[in-house]
Amino acid sequence: MIEPHAPAPPRSPAPGSAPGGPDGPARLPVRTGTGRFLVLAGAFVCAACGLVYELELVALATYLMGDSVTQASVVLSVMVFAMGIGSLAAKRLRRLAAAGFGAVEATLALVGGCSAMALYALFAWTGDWGGMWADGSRCLLVAFSLAIGLLIGAEVPLLMELIQRIRRQDAGGAVADLFAADYVGALVGGLAFPFLLLPFLGQLTGALLTGAVNTVVGAALVLGLFRRDLTRRARRLLLIGNGLVLAVLASAAVLVDDFERAARQAMYGDDVRVALQTGVKEVVLAGGTDGRPLDIYFDGRLRVSGRDEPRFHEALVHPAMTGPHARVLILGGGDGLAVREVLRHSGVDRVDVVELDAEVVRLARTDPALSALNEHAFGDPRVRVTTADAFGWLRGATPAAYDVVVSDLPDPGITASTKLYSQEFYGLARRVLAPGGRLVVHAGPVTSGPRVFWTVEATVRAAGLRTAPYGTGPRRTGAGAGPDRTPAERVRAPRDWGFVLAARTDPRPRLDPDGPRPTVLTEASLAAGERAARRTRIADLPASTLVHPRY
């Protein structure tokens, strides 16, 4: 994370430095031992703030663009590279170590503290995240990673110079002391981000507060401990600069709620009714009143559109319900819409829903528009909800317990969902199927993502099941639900949905002749969807596993 830096040989005093210069012992207002402790404490806090900036960029990039592995790799690799460059560049500041460290910390606090708000604003008002590297938004992410990395890299050489000016010691001892403070600070920052800042303050306010702490500590260390090494002009400039940074961060913190509301309106339109962070994801409900369709967004991705949801949920549920269906397991489906379709079939004795996010289920029960859309499905006494990760829950489930298993989970292209589309996951799902039971999987779009779709199909087959892939569509809204976060109104091309029906014997996608009549799905459209899916087949794709994901 940081590069060791040996103490510099004696040099002539820097021009413009205060009497006593940077080469002799620092003239401290405290004892030497106290001064060393304060420098190490400053290194501890600055390291914690630096790691928070790194994690905040990774989290925000993942939230806005999906694919957490790629985003974490890009942000962290760019930052580490920039830290090396910053460490080298800091050599030129060592003769003015106190003033240089103060300037670096003020700049880092401003850039790091405002980075989340700037990236979120660019996404909200441009939606410019479509290409892999061509658009300005991803370039801005890399620019912030470079800038923050450069500034973090410059910290340690300057701190090394300051601590050596308090009391000269061998390079190994100075490096050990400083690195210990730095690494312990990084530990504290790394734990504070997910357990304190993110859940209690959110990404924007958490980054702004971190910047404020960074500003205060950096200014206090330089202006309090090393003020005699600074000229009057340098002290005045540092004081004014840090005051302006604090003013900018404080103003942004005051306006952050208004900013978030405006950003949500820019992304989702003017009819946002509910917006909350559940601890698992951000959930936004838009519309659903005054005749407007209800749209449900998870982490900015349109998960349910009131215009199109019957087309999706009927195709997901009804073909799998052809046959025995007394006991049904739904993995995901916390919105209650798949449950609604299951309950339309007679002969259903029990429906178990395994949903990771309890807040989504609560909204499905209590929100007037959503509960009306799912026809109050969770109020049916046959429905039982378990809050758990689907993978872990299946490992402890009773074998051969269900006639139908419905996998109503986010698209496989989203990194967090990859394990739920693995061969191991489908092996666990196969284990809970009763003889003659059927599994149906939402496998992403067929026409716009055939490789992902057929990888899901190959993975289900690798788990020991026979498959019948089919699709439905096109969607009327064209709203994206794939791995990239894209506001619905900015996606022009219509897209479809793909499904894989699986069983131990050859399954056939069809409607139960004795079952309810779907509002959209017909035998003809189901057969057409099966033919259309077969035309996109990509043969000989390897299965996706936990240790080798293919999506």
C-alpha positions in Angstrom: 0.0 0.0 0.0 2.8 2.4 0.8 6.5 2.5 -0.1 9.3 2.7 2.6 11.3 5.8 2.4 14.7 6.2 3.9 15.6 9.5 5.6 17.3 12.1 3.4 20.8 13.2 3.9 21.4 16.8 5.2 20.6 19.5 2.7 20.7 23.3 2.6 17.6 25.1 4.0 14.7 25.4 1.7 14.1 28.9 0.3 11.3 30.7 2.2 11.2 28.2 5.1 10.9 29.4 8.6 14.0 29.9 10.8 15.2 26.6 12.0 14.5 25.1 8.5 13.5 21.5 7.7 17.0 20.1 8.2 17.5 20.6 11.9 15.4 19.3 14.7 11.8 20.5 14.7 10.9 23.2 17.2 7.9 21.5 18.8 5.4 23.0 21.3 5.4 19.6 23.0 7.9 17.0 24.2 9.7 14.8 21.7 7.8 11.6 22.7 4.5 13.4 22.6 5.3 14.8 19.2 6.2 11.4 17.8 2.9 10.0 19.2 0.9 12.8 17.5 2.5 12.2 14.1 1.8 8.4 14.4 -1.8 9.2 15.4 -2.1 11.5 12.4 -0.8 8.7 10.2 -3.3 6.3 11.7 -6.3 8.6 11.0 -5.1 9.6 7.5 -4.7 5.9 6.6 -8.2 5.1 7.8 -9.6 8.0 5.7 -7.6 6.9 2.7 -9.0 3.4 2.8 -12.5 4.7 3.2 -12.1 6.7 0.0 -10.9 3.5 -1.8 -13.8 1.4 -0.5 -16.3 4.1 -1.3 -15.1 4.3 -4.9 -15.3 0.5 -5.2 -18.8 0.4 -3.7 -20.1 3.2 -5.8 -18.7 1.8 -9.0 -20.2 -1.6 -8.3 -23.6 0.0 -7.4 -23.6 2.2 -10.5 -22.1 -0.2 -13.0 -22.5 -3.7 -11.6 -19.8 -6.5 -11.9 -18.1 -5.9 -8.5 -15.0 -8.0 -9.5 -14.2 -5.8 -12.5 -14.9 -2.5 -10.7 -12.8 -3.5 -7.6 -10.0 -4.6 -9.8 -10.0 -1.4 -11.9 -10.3 1.0 -8.9 -7.7 -0.7 -6.7 -5.1 -1.4 -9.4 -5.3 2.2 -10.6 -5.0 3.5 -7.0 -2.0 1.3 -6.1 -0.3 2.4 -9.3 -1.0 6.0 -8.6 0.2 5.6 -5.0 3.6 4.6 -6.3 3.8 7.6 -8.5 2.6 9.9 -5.7 5.4 8.4 -3.4 8.0 9.3 -6.0 6.5 12.8 -6.6 6.6 13.5 -2.9 10.4 13.6 -3.0 10.2 17.1 -4.3 8.1 18.2 -1.3 10.4 16.7 1.4 12.3 20.0 1.9 8.9 21.6 2.8 7.5 18.5 4.4 5.1 20.3 6.9 3.6 22.6 4.3 3.5 19.8 1.7 1.7 17.4 4.0 -0.9 20.1 4.9 -1.6 20.8 1.3 -1.8 17.1 0.4 -4.3 16.4 3.2 -6.5 19.4 2.3 -6.6 18.3 -1.4 -7.2 14.7 -0.5 -10.0 15.6 1.8 -11.7 17.7 -0.9 -11.2 15.2 -3.7 -12.0 12.1 -1.7 -14.9 13.7 0.2 -16.7 14.9 -2.9 -15.9 12.0 -5.2 -19.0 10.0 -4.4 -21.3 13.0 -5.0 -19.6 13.9 -8.2 -19.8 10.4 -9.6 -23.4 9.9 -8.5 -24.4 13.3 -10.1 -22.8 12.4 -13.4 -24.6 9.1 -13.5 -28.0 10.6 -12.4 -28.0 13.4 -14.9 -26.3 11.7 -17.9 -26.8 7.9 -17.5 -23.5 7.7 -19.3 -22.5 4.1 -18.2 -23.2 2.1 -21.3 -19.8 1.5 -23.0 -17.0 -0.4 -21.3 -14.4 2.4 -21.4 -15.7 4.9 -24.0 -17.8 7.2 -21.9 -16.8 10.0 -19.7 -18.3 8.6 -16.5 -16.0 5.6 -16.4 -13.1 8.0 -17.2 -14.1 10.1 -14.3 -14.0 7.1 -12.0 -10.5 6.3 -13.2 -9.6 10.0 -12.8 -10.7 10.0 -9.1 -8.9 6.7 -8.5 -5.7 8.2 -9.9 -6.0 11.5 -8.0 -6.8 9.8 -4.6 -4.0 7.3 -5.2 -1.5 10.0 -6.0 -2.4 11.9 -2.8 -2.4 8.8 -0.6 1.0 7.8 -2.0 2.5 11.2 -1.1 1.5 11.0 2.5 4.0 8.5 3.9 7.2 10.0 2.5 6.2 13.3 4.0 5.2 11.8 7.3 8.5 9.9 7.3 10.3 13.2 6.9 8.3 14.8 9.7 8.8 12.0 12.2 12.5 11.9 11.5 12.7 15.6 12.2 11.3 15.1 15.6 14.0 12.6 16.5 16.4 10.9 14.1 16.5 7.1 14.2 17.5 4.3 12.0 15.4 4.0 8.8 14.2 0.5 9.8 12.8 1.7 13.1 11.1 4.7 11.6 9.6 2.6 8.8 8.3 0.0 11.3 6.6 2.7 13.5 5.0 4.5 10.6 3.8 1.4 8.8 2.3 0.0 12.0 0.2 3.1 12.4 -0.7 3.1 8.7 -1.8 -0.5 8.6 -3.8 -0.4 11.8 -5.5 2.8 10.6 -6.3 1.0 7.3 -7.9 -1.8 9.4 -10.1 0.7 11.3 -11.1 2.5 8.1 -11.9 -0.8 6.4 -14.2 -1.9 9.2 -15.8 1.5 9.7 -16.9 1.8 6.1 -19.2 -1.3 5.9 -20.3 -1.4 9.6 -20.7 2.3 10.5 -20.4 4.8 7.7 -22.4 2.9 5.0 -25.4 1.7 7.1 -25.8 4.8 9.3 -24.7 7.6 7.0 -24.8 6.3 3.4 -22.2 6.7 0.7 -22.5 10.4 0.2 -22.6 11.6 3.8 -20.1 9.0 4.8 -17.5 10.3 2.3 -18.1 13.9 3.2 -17.7 13.2 6.9 -14.5 11.3 6.2 -13.2 14.3 4.2 -14.0 16.6 7.1 -12.1 14.3 9.6 -9.2 14.2 7.1 -9.1 18.0 6.9 -9.2 18.6 10.6 -6.5 16.0 11.5 -4.1 17.1 8.7 -4.5 20.8 9.6 -4.2 20.2 13.3 -1.0 18.1 12.9 0.7 20.7 10.7 -0.6 24.0 12.2 -0.4 22.7 15.7 2.7 20.6 15.9 4.9 22.1 13.1 3.7 25.7 12.9 7.1 27.0 13.8 8.5 25.4 10.7 6.1 27.4 8.5 6.4 30.9 7.3 3.6 33.3 8.3 2.4 33.2 4.7 2.3 29.4 4.6 0.4 29.2 7.8 -2.2 31.7 6.5 -2.6 29.8 3.2 -3.0 26.5 4.9 -5.5 27.9 7.3 -7.6 29.5 4.5 -7.3 26.4 2.3 -8.5 24.0 5.0 -11.3 26.4 6.0 -12.5 26.5 2.5 -12.4 22.7 2.2 -14.4 22.3 5.4 -16.9 24.9 4.2 -17.4 23.0 0.9 -17.8 19.7 2.7 -20.2 21.1 5.3 -22.3 22.8 2.6 -22.5 19.6 0.6 -23.5 17.7 3.8 -26.3 20.2 4.4 -27.6 19.8 0.8 -27.1 16.0 0.5 -30.8 15.1 1.1 -32.0 17.6 -1.6 -29.2 16.4 -3.9 -30.4 12.8 -3.5 -34.0 13.7 -4.1 -33.1 15.6 -7.3 -30.8 12.7 -8.5 -33.6 10.2 -7.9 -36.0 12.3 -9.9 -33.5 12.6 -12.7 -33.1 8.8 -12.8 -36.6 7.5 -12.0 -38.9 10.4 -12.9 -41.1 12.6 -10.8 -43.3 9.9 -9.4 -40.8 8.3 -6.9 -42.9 7.2 -3.9 -40.5 5.1 -1.8 -36.7 5.1 -1.8 -34.9 3.2 0.9 -31.6 1.4 1.6 -32.4 -2.0 3.1 -29.0 -3.1 4.0 -29.0 -5.5 1.1 -29.8 -3.1 -1.7 -31.5 0.2 -2.6 -35.2 -0.2 -3.3 -37.2 2.4 -5.2 -40.9 2.3 -6.0 -42.1 4.7 -8.6 -45.7 5.2 -9.8 -48.5 2.9 -8.8 -50.9 5.7 -8.2 -53.4 7.7 -10.3 -53.4 5.1 -13.0 -49.6 5.1 -13.5 -47.9 1.7 -13.6 -45.7 0.6 -10.7 -42.0 0.3 -11.4 -39.7 -1.4 -8.9 -35.9 -0.7 -9.0 -33.3 -2.7 -7.2 -29.9 -0.9 -7.0 -31.0 1.3 -9.9 -32.0 -1.6 -12.2 -35.6 -1.9 -13.2 -36.6 -5.2 -11.7 -40.4 -5.0 -12.2 -42.4 -2.8 -14.6 -46.1 -2.7 -14.1 -46.6 -2.6 -17.8 -44.7 -5.8 -18.5 -44.6 -7.8 -15.3 -47.5 -10.2 -16.2 -45.5 -11.2 -19.3 -42.5 -12.1 -17.2 -44.1 -13.8 -14.2 -46.6 -15.8 -16.2 -43.8 -17.1 -18.4 -41.7 -17.9 -15.3 -44.4 -19.7 -13.3 -47.1 -21.3 -15.4 -45.0 -23.8 -17.5 -43.4 -25.1 -14.3 -46.9 -25.6 -12.7 -47.9 -28.1 -15.4 -47.8 -31.3 -13.4 -47.8 -31.9 -9.6 -47.6 -28.6 -7.8 -48.8 -29.2 -4.2 -45.5 -28.0 -2.7 -43.8 -25.0 -4.3 -40.5 -23.3 -3.4 -39.8 -19.8 -4.7 -36.1 -18.6 -4.4 -36.2 -14.8 -4.4 -39.5 -13.4 -5.4 -39.8 -11.0 -2.4 -42.1 -8.7 -4.4 -44.8 -11.4 -4.2 -45.6 -11.4 -7.9 -44.4 -15.0 -8.6 -46.3 -16.1 -5.5 -49.4 -14.5 -7.0 -49.1 -16.6 -10.1 -48.5 -19.8 -8.1 -51.6 -19.2 -6.0 -53.8 -19.0 -9.1 -53.4 -22.7 -9.5 -55.7 -25.0 -7.6 -54.2 -27.8 -5.6 -51.4 -25.7 -4.1 -51.0 -26.7 -0.5 -47.8 -24.8 0.5 -45.6 -22.1 -0.9 -42.2 -21.5 0.7 -40.5 -18.2 -0.2 -36.8 -17.8 0.5 -35.9 -14.1 0.2 -32.7 -12.4 1.4 -34.2 -9.0 1.8 -36.8 -8.8 4.5 -37.6 -5.1 3.6 -38.7 -6.1 0.1 -41.2 -8.6 1.6 -42.4 -5.9 4.1 -43.0 -3.5 1.2 -44.8 -6.3 -0.7 -47.1 -6.7 2.3 -47.7 -3.1 3.2 -47.2 -0.8 0.2 -50.7 -0.2 -1.2 -49.6 -0.3 -4.9 -47.3 -3.3 -4.6 -49.6 -5.3 -2.4 -52.5 -4.6 -4.8 -50.3 -5.7 -7.7 -49.4 -9.0 -6.0 -53.0 -9.4 -4.9 -52.0 -9.6 -1.2 -50.2 -12.9 -1.9 -48.3 -12.8 1.4 -51.6 -12.7 3.3 -52.4 -16.2 2.1 -52.0 -18.7 5.0 -50.4 -21.2 2.6 -47.4 -18.9 2.1 -44.4 -19.0 4.4 -41.5 -16.6 4.1 -38.0 -17.3 5.2 -35.4 -14.5 5.3 -32.2 -16.2 4.2 -29.6 -16.6 1.4 -31.0 -19.0 -1.1 -27.7 -20.9 -1.5 -27.2 -21.5 2.2 -30.9 -22.3 2.8 -30.9 -25.0 0.1 -27.9 -26.7 1.8 -30.0 -27.4 4.8 -33.3 -28.1 3.0 -35.2 -31.4 3.2 -34.5 -33.6 0.1 -37.3 -34.3 -2.3 -39.5 -31.8 -0.6 -41.0 -29.8 -3.5 -42.9 -30.5 -6.7 -41.9 -27.1 -8.2 -38.9 -24.9 -7.6 -39.0 -21.3 -9.1 -35.7 -19.4 -9.2 -36.9 -15.8 -9.4 -33.4 -14.2 -8.9 -31.5 -11.2 -10.3 -29.8 -11.6 -13.6 -26.7 -13.9 -13.7 -24.5 -11.1 -15.1 -24.6 -9.3 -11.7 -21.6 -10.5 -9.7 -23.5 -10.9 -6.4 -25.9 -13.4 -8.2 -23.2 -15.5 -9.8 -23.2 -18.2 -7.1 -27.0 -18.5 -7.5 -26.4 -19.5 -11.2 -23.7 -22.1 -10.5 -23.6 -25.8 -11.0 -23.4 -26.3 -7.2 -26.6 -24.2 -6.7 -28.5 -26.2 -9.3 -27.3 -29.4 -7.7 -28.8 -28.3 -4.4 -32.0 -27.3 -6.2 -32.1 -30.7 -7.9 -31.8 -32.4 -4.5 -35.0 -30.8 -3.1 -37.1 -31.8 -6.1 -39.5 -34.6 -5.6 -39.8 -37.3 -8.2 -41.4 -35.7 -11.3 -40.6 -32.2 -9.9 -39.6 -29.3 -12.1 -37.2 -26.4 -11.8 -37.6 -23.1 -13.7 -34.8 -20.5 -13.8 -34.9 -16.9 -14.9 -31.8 -16.9 -17.2 -31.6 -13.4 -18.5 -32.4 -12.1 -22.0 -32.1 -14.5 -24.9 -31.6 -12.3 -27.9 -29.3 -9.6 -26.4 -27.4 -12.0 -24.1 -27.4 -15.4 -25.7 -24.0 -16.5 -24.3 -25.1 -15.8 -20.7 -28.5 -17.5 -21.4 -27.0 -20.7 -22.9 -24.3 -20.8 -20.1 -27.2 -20.9 -17.6 -28.8 -23.7 -19.6 -25.4 -25.7 -19.8 -25.0 -25.2 -16.1 -28.4 -26.6 -15.3 -27.7 -29.6 -17.5 -24.3 -30.1 -15.8 -26.2 -30.4 -12.5 -27.9 -33.6 -13.8 -31.2 -32.1 -15.1 -32.7 -32.1 -18.6 -33.7 -28.8 -19.9 -36.1 -27.0 -22.2 -35.1 -23.3 -22.8 -37.7 -20.8 -23.9 -38.2 -17.0 -24.0 -40.9 -14.4 -24.0 -41.1 -10.9 -25.3 -40.3 -8.5 -26.6 -40.8 -6.2 -23.6 -43.0 -3.2 -24.3 -40.9 -0.9 -22.1 -37.5 -2.0 -23.2 -36.3 -1.4 -19.6 -33.0 -2.9 -18.7 -32.6 -5.4 -15.9 -29.2 -6.6 -16.8 -25.9 -6.2 -15.0 -25.4 -2.6 -16.0 -27.4 -0.1 -14.2 -29.4 1.9 -16.8 -32.4 4.2 -16.2 -35.4 2.8 -17.9 -36.3 5.8 -20.1 -32.8 5.8 -21.6 -33.0 2.2 -23.0 -34.5 2.3 -26.5 -34.3 -1.2 -27.9 -36.9 -3.7 -26.7 -35.5 -6.7 -24.9 -36.9 -10.1 -24.0 -36.7 -12.6 -21.1 -35.3 -16.1 -21.2 -36.1 -19.1 -19.0 -34.9 -22.6 -18.5 -37.4 -25.3 -17.5 -35.6 -28.4 -16.1 -36.5 -31.8 -14.7 -35.0 -35.3 -14.3 -36.9 -36.3 -17.4 -37.3 -34.3 -20.6 -39.6 -31.3 -19.7 -41.9 -29.6 -22.2 -42.9 -26.0 -21.8 -46.7 -25.9 -22.0 -49.7 -24.7 -20.0 -51.7 -26.8 -17.7 -55.0 -27.6 -19.6 -56.8 -27.6 -16.2 -55.0 -24.6 -14.8 -55.9 -20.9 -14.9 -55.8 -18.9 -18.1 -52.9 -16.5 -18.1 -53.7 -12.9 -19.1 -50.8 -12.7 -21.7 -49.1 -16.1 -22.1 -50.7 -18.6 -24.5 -49.7 -22.0 -25.9 -48.9 -20.3 -29.2 -46.6 -17.6 -27.7 -44.9 -20.2 -25.5 -44.2 -22.5 -28.4 -42.9 -19.4 -30.4 -40.7 -18.5 -27.5 -39.2 -22.0 -27.4 -38.5 -21.9 -31.1 -36.9 -18.4 -30.9 -34.7 -19.5 -28.1 -33.4 -22.5 -30.0 -32.4 -20.4 -32.9 -29.9 -18.5 -30.7 -28.3 -21.7 -29.3 -24.5 -21.6 -28.6 -23.3 -25.1 -28.3 -20.6 -26.6 -26.1 -20.4 -23.8 -23.5 -18.8 -24.9 -20.2 -20.8 -24.8 -17.0 -20.4 -22.0 -14.4 -19.1 -23.1 -11.0 -18.4 -21.4 -7.8 -14.6 -21.4 -8.4 -14.9 -20.7 -12.1 -17.8 -18.4 -12.8 -18.6 -18.0 -16.5 -20.9 -15.0 -16.6 
